[in-house]
Amino acid sequence: MSEQERQTRAEVKQSRKQAILEALALELE
């Protein structure tokens, strides 16, 4: 796996986590 692929996967994982956190925050409001 190239460094580029690893970077992309890390970003996707991070944005997914961010989306989940935002959804949870909205539900708690």
C-alpha distance matrix in Angstrom:
0.0 3.8 6.7 8.2 6.4 7.0 10.4 11.2 10.8 12.9 15.4 15.8 16.4 18.8 20.7 21.1 22.6 24.8 26.0 27.0 28.8 30.7 31.7 33.1 34.9 36.5 37.8 39.2 41.2
3.8 0.0 3.8 5.3 5.3 6.5 8.8 10.1 10.9 12.6 14.6 15.7 16.8 18.6 20.3 21.4 22.9 24.6 26.1 27.5 29.0 30.6 32.1 33.5 35.0 36.7 38.2 39.6 41.3
6.7 3.8 0.0 3.8 5.5 5.1 6.2 8.7 10.0 10.6 12.5 14.4 15.4 16.5 18.5 20.1 21.2 22.6 24.5 26.0 27.1 28.7 30.5 31.9 33.0 34.8 36.6 37.7 39.3
8.2 5.3 3.8 0.0 3.8 5.5 5.1 6.2 8.7 10.0 10.7 12.4 14.3 15.4 16.6 18.4 20.1 21.1 22.6 24.6 25.9 27.0 28.8 30.5 31.6 33.1 35.0 36.4 37.7
6.4 5.3 5.5 3.8 0.0 3.8 5.4 5.1 6.2 8.6 9.9 10.5 12.2 14.1 15.4 16.5 18.4 19.9 21.0 22.7 24.4 25.7 27.1 28.8 30.2 31.7 33.3 34.9 36.4
7.0 6.5 5.1 5.5 3.8 0.0 3.8 5.5 5.2 6.2 8.7 10.0 10.6 12.3 14.4 15.4 16.6 18.4 20.1 21.3 22.7 24.4 26.0 27.3 28.7 30.5 32.0 33.2 35.0
10.4 8.8 6.2 5.1 5.4 3.8 0.0 3.8 5.5 5.2 6.3 8.8 10.0 10.6 12.4 14.3 15.5 16.5 18.4 20.2 21.2 22.6 24.5 26.0 27.0 28.7 30.6 31.8 33.2
11.2 10.1 8.7 6.2 5.1 5.5 3.8 0.0 3.8 5.4 5.1 6.2 8.6 9.8 10.6 12.3 14.3 15.2 16.5 18.5 20.0 21.0 22.6 24.5 25.7 27.0 28.9 30.4 31.8
10.8 10.9 10.0 8.7 6.2 5.2 5.5 3.8 0.0 3.8 5.4 5.0 6.1 8.5 9.9 10.5 12.3 14.1 15.3 16.6 18.4 19.9 21.1 22.7 24.3 25.8 27.3 28.8 30.5
12.9 12.6 10.6 10.0 8.6 6.2 5.2 5.4 3.8 0.0 3.8 5.5 5.2 6.1 8.6 9.9 10.6 12.2 14.3 15.5 16.5 18.4 20.1 21.3 22.5 24.5 26.1 27.1 28.8
15.4 14.6 12.5 10.7 9.9 8.7 6.3 5.1 5.4 3.8 0.0 3.8 5.4 5.0 6.1 8.5 9.8 10.4 12.2 14.2 15.2 16.3 18.3 20.0 20.9 22.5 24.5 25.7 27.0
15.8 15.7 14.4 12.4 10.5 10.0 8.8 6.2 5.0 5.5 3.8 0.0 3.8 5.4 5.2 6.1 8.6 9.8 10.5 12.4 14.2 15.3 16.5 18.5 19.9 21.2 22.8 24.5 26.0
16.4 16.8 15.4 14.3 12.2 10.6 10.0 8.6 6.1 5.2 5.4 3.8 0.0 3.8 5.6 5.1 6.2 8.6 10.0 10.7 12.4 14.3 15.5 16.7 18.5 20.2 21.5 22.8 24.8
18.8 18.6 16.5 15.4 14.1 12.3 10.6 9.8 8.5 6.1 5.0 5.4 3.8 0.0 3.8 5.4 5.1 6.2 8.7 10.0 10.6 12.3 14.3 15.5 16.5 18.5 20.2 21.2 22.8
20.7 20.3 18.5 16.6 15.4 14.4 12.4 10.6 9.9 8.6 6.1 5.2 5.6 3.8 0.0 3.8 5.4 4.9 6.1 8.6 9.8 10.4 12.3 14.2 15.1 16.5 18.5 20.0 21.1
21.1 21.4 20.1 18.4 16.5 15.4 14.3 12.3 10.5 9.9 8.5 6.1 5.1 5.4 3.8 0.0 3.8 5.3 5.1 6.3 8.7 9.9 10.7 12.5 14.3 15.5 16.8 18.6 20.3
22.6 22.9 21.2 20.1 18.4 16.6 15.5 14.3 12.3 10.6 9.8 8.6 6.2 5.1 5.4 3.8 0.0 3.8 5.5 5.2 6.2 8.7 10.0 10.7 12.3 14.4 15.6 16.7 18.7
24.8 24.6 22.6 21.1 19.9 18.4 16.5 15.2 14.1 12.2 10.4 9.8 8.6 6.2 4.9 5.3 3.8 0.0 3.8 5.4 5.1 6.2 8.6 9.9 10.5 12.4 14.4 15.4 16.7
26.0 26.1 24.5 22.6 21.0 20.1 18.4 16.5 15.3 14.3 12.2 10.5 10.0 8.7 6.1 5.1 5.5 3.8 0.0 3.8 5.5 5.1 6.2 8.7 9.9 10.7 12.5 14.4 15.6
27.0 27.5 26.0 24.6 22.7 21.3 20.2 18.5 16.6 15.5 14.2 12.4 10.7 10.0 8.6 6.3 5.2 5.4 3.8 0.0 3.8 5.4 5.1 6.2 8.6 9.9 10.7 12.5 14.5
28.8 29.0 27.1 25.9 24.4 22.7 21.2 20.0 18.4 16.5 15.2 14.2 12.4 10.6 9.8 8.7 6.2 5.1 5.5 3.8 0.0 3.8 5.4 5.1 6.1 8.7 10.0 10.6 12.5
30.7 30.6 28.7 27.0 25.7 24.4 22.6 21.0 19.9 18.4 16.3 15.3 14.3 12.3 10.4 9.9 8.7 6.2 5.1 5.4 3.8 0.0 3.8 5.4 5.0 6.2 8.7 9.9 10.8
31.7 32.1 30.5 28.8 27.1 26.0 24.5 22.6 21.1 20.1 18.3 16.5 15.5 14.3 12.3 10.7 10.0 8.6 6.2 5.1 5.4 3.8 0.0 3.8 5.4 5.2 6.4 8.8 10.2
33.1 33.5 31.9 30.5 28.8 27.3 26.0 24.5 22.7 21.3 20.0 18.5 16.7 15.5 14.2 12.5 10.7 9.9 8.7 6.2 5.1 5.4 3.8 0.0 3.8 5.4 5.1 6.3 8.8
34.9 35.0 33.0 31.6 30.2 28.7 27.0 25.7 24.3 22.5 20.9 19.9 18.5 16.5 15.1 14.3 12.3 10.5 9.9 8.6 6.1 5.0 5.4 3.8 0.0 3.8 5.4 5.1 6.4
36.5 36.7 34.8 33.1 31.7 30.5 28.7 27.0 25.8 24.5 22.5 21.2 20.2 18.5 16.5 15.5 14.4 12.4 10.7 9.9 8.7 6.2 5.2 5.4 3.8 0.0 3.8 5.4 5.3
37.8 38.2 36.6 35.0 33.3 32.0 30.6 28.9 27.3 26.1 24.5 22.8 21.5 20.2 18.5 16.8 15.6 14.4 12.5 10.7 10.0 8.7 6.4 5.1 5.4 3.8 0.0 3.8 5.6
39.2 39.6 37.7 36.4 34.9 33.2 31.8 30.4 28.8 27.1 25.7 24.5 22.8 21.2 20.0 18.6 16.7 15.4 14.4 12.5 10.6 9.9 8.8 6.3 5.1 5.4 3.8 0.0 3.8
41.2 41.3 39.3 37.7 36.4 35.0 33.2 31.8 30.5 28.8 27.0 26.0 24.8 22.8 21.1 20.3 18.7 16.7 15.6 14.5 12.5 10.8 10.2 8.8 6.4 5.3 5.6 3.8 0.0
